[in-house]
Structures are given as structure tokens and as C-alpha cells.
Amino acid sequence: MTGLRPGDVAEAVFLCGDPARVARIASGWSEVREVACVREFRVATGVHRGLRLSAASTGVGAPGTAIVVEELAKLGARTLLRIGNSGGLAPSLALGDLVVTTGAVRDDGTSRSYVRPEYPAVADWRVVGALAAAARARGVAWHAGVTWSLDAFYVRNAVLAPDGSLASMSAGGYWTRAHADAIRDMQAAGVLNCEMEAGALLTLAGLFGLRAGCLCVVSDRTPWAGPSALDLDRNMESAIAVAHDAMHSLASEAA
């Protein structure tokens, strides 16, 4: 699917949804080479402070993530770290805060195509520790906890009305009681944030024996409170910096 060949990617790889973010992640690298650019999949490889790294975009959602993880694993990638955006579910989260995923609620179809739903989607403990240490050292606001990883962006989200009720974001107002209940259930369970890739990434990493983790910026609220509560760029540079620090720490451990 991506056209990647042996030698194109490093053992340590950053993942992101947006192809444009690959260039942002690699902006401080030397010897940067774009090794793939097919559909939503863009991959670049270079060197940062002596460490060979790659950055790869997965597009939106679990199916593209699984394709990229499969191909990276076959080409020798061993540590995968997602840098993304997410919706904040927990009241304690502010826009721009970072969330280190410890595990994911697998509410996607792709990971269930690989293994039964009881199989856990758990971040590698070494990656969680490295991200937490890096975030703490940089003094950024961060949290660690469970992420809701879902499909169907519009029907799984909702607009928050002034009276606190939830309204559909889908075309024609389509929604069911179960969709509203799911949001409230996740909040009651203490789930921190929601996004669309962590479940597939962490499930496949567990199956393939890879180290993987996720670091997401809280870029909006779930349920959605309107355009004023959306900022895709707030603290993304901090997230990228924290991820680089963590990856260097992980590389030192493996050396």
C-alpha cells in the first residue's frame, strides 16, 4: 500500500494522522528523505541528535493505522509513538493539555478484525514512563489514563447544548439513545479523551511484539461546545518536543 522498501524506515517511528504533520515532526532533523507519499500515507526518515527516526502519517482512523503498522513492522520498526489530536472527555482537561494513553477502549472495527474484543489495547509501560518523564521535565500540563478509541467521528460525538443536553452532529440529525449514553458512560468510567487510532495501534503492537504509545493534545471538548472550543495547534509543538525526548530516552534504554 505505501510502497516502502527495506531500509526506508528507522526502528523508531512517530505516527500521526495528518500527512502535513510529518514535515512538522521532521523539521529539526538532518538528512531528511521522503520515502513514501501514497494516498494519506506520507513517510519521511532522517536523523535527530544522532538517532535515526522516521515519521509516518496514517490518515484518519483505525484502518489506515493498521496498514501503516503492518508495513512498518515488516520493515523492522520496533518502537511506534503516535502524536495526535483528541477530544477531552474528563472535566479536568483543558485545551492544550497533553494526554499520555495508558490503555484504550477498543471501540473500533479494525482491531476486532485481528483479535477478540477481550484482548487489551495497552501502551508499553516503557513508552508511558518515557512520555511522562519527558512531559514532566518540560513543565507542560499532562495527564495519563485511558483513551476511548472510536470509529464514526460525527455520530460518536455530540454538540453540547446550553442546558447540558446532547445533540447530534450527524447529517439530518441522525442519532440514537445509545450514542448519547456512550459518551456519558465513558465520562462516568473516568476515560480521559477520545480519538480514532490508539485502539488499533496498541492492539497490533501487542500482537506483533512492538513498543507503542500515544501522546495526544486536547484540541477540543467531547461533547463539542462550539468553534471557540477547538484548537488543533495549541501545544502541538510541545507534544512533538515531548515525543522526541521520550524517543531518545527509549533508544538509550535499548542501547
Secondary structure as the mmCIF struct_conf table of DSSP 4:
data_model
#
loop_
_struct_conf.conf_type_id
_struct_conf.id
_struct_conf.beg_label_comp_id
_struct_conf.beg_label_asym_id
_struct_conf.beg_label_seq_id
_struct_conf.end_label_comp_id
_struct_conf.end_label_asym_id
_struct_conf.end_label_seq_id
TURN_TY1_P TURN_TY1_P1 PRO A 6 GLY A 7
BEND BEND1 ASP A 8 VAL A 9
BEND BEND2 GLU A 11 GLU A 11
STRN STRN1 ALA A 12 CYS A 16
BEND BEND3 GLY A 17 ASP A 18
TURN_TY1_P TURN_TY1_P2 PRO A 19 PRO A 19
HELX_RH_AL_P HELX_RH_AL_P1 ALA A 20 ILE A 25
TURN_TY1_P TURN_TY1_P3 ALA A 26 GLY A 28
STRN STRN2 SER A 30 VAL A 38
TURN_TY1_P TURN_TY1_P4 ARG A 39 GLU A 40
STRN STRN3 PHE A 41 HIS A 48
TURN_TY1_P TURN_TY1_P5 ARG A 49 GLY A 50
STRN STRN4 LEU A 51 SER A 57
BEND BEND4 VAL A 60 GLY A 61
HELX_RH_AL_P HELX_RH_AL_P2 ALA A 62 LYS A 74
TURN_TY1_P TURN_TY1_P6 LEU A 75 GLY A 76
STRN STRN5 THR A 79 GLY A 88
BEND BEND5 ALA A 90 ALA A 90
TURN_TY1_P TURN_TY1_P7 PRO A 91 SER A 92
TURN_TY1_P TURN_TY1_P8 LEU A 95 GLY A 96
STRN STRN6 LEU A 98 ASP A 107
BEND BEND6 ASP A 108 ASP A 108
HELX_RH_AL_P HELX_RH_AL_P3 GLY A 109 TYR A 114
BEND BEND7 VAL A 115 VAL A 115
TURN_TY1_P TURN_TY1_P9 PRO A 117 GLU A 118
BEND BEND8 TYR A 119 TYR A 119
STRN STRN7 ALA A 121 VAL A 122
HELX_RH_AL_P HELX_RH_AL_P4 TRP A 125 ARG A 138
TURN_TY1_P TURN_TY1_P10 GLY A 139 GLY A 139
STRN STRN8 TRP A 142 LEU A 150
BEND BEND9 ASP A 151 ASP A 151
HELX_RH_AL_P HELX_RH_AL_P5 PHE A 153 ARG A 156
STRN STRN9 ALA A 158 LEU A 160
TURN_TY1_P TURN_TY1_P11 PRO A 162 ASP A 163
BEND BEND10 GLY A 164 GLY A 164
STRN STRN10 LEU A 166 SER A 168
BEND BEND11 SER A 170 SER A 170
HELX_RH_3T_P HELX_RH_3T_P1 ALA A 171 GLY A 173
HELX_RH_AL_P HELX_RH_AL_P6 ARG A 177 ALA A 188
TURN_TY1_P TURN_TY1_P12 ALA A 189 GLY A 190
STRN STRN11 ASN A 193 GLU A 195
BEND BEND12 MET A 196 GLU A 197
HELX_RH_AL_P HELX_RH_AL_P7 ALA A 198 PHE A 208
TURN_TY1_P TURN_TY1_P13 GLY A 209 GLY A 209
STRN STRN12 ARG A 211 ARG A 221
BEND BEND13 THR A 222 PRO A 223
STRN STRN13 TRP A 224 TRP A 224
HELX_RH_3T_P HELX_RH_3T_P2 PRO A 227 ALA A 229
STRN STRN14 LEU A 230 LEU A 230
BEND BEND14 LEU A 232 ASP A 233
TURN_TY1_P TURN_TY1_P14 ARG A 234 ASN A 235
HELX_RH_AL_P HELX_RH_AL_P8 MET A 236 ALA A 254
#
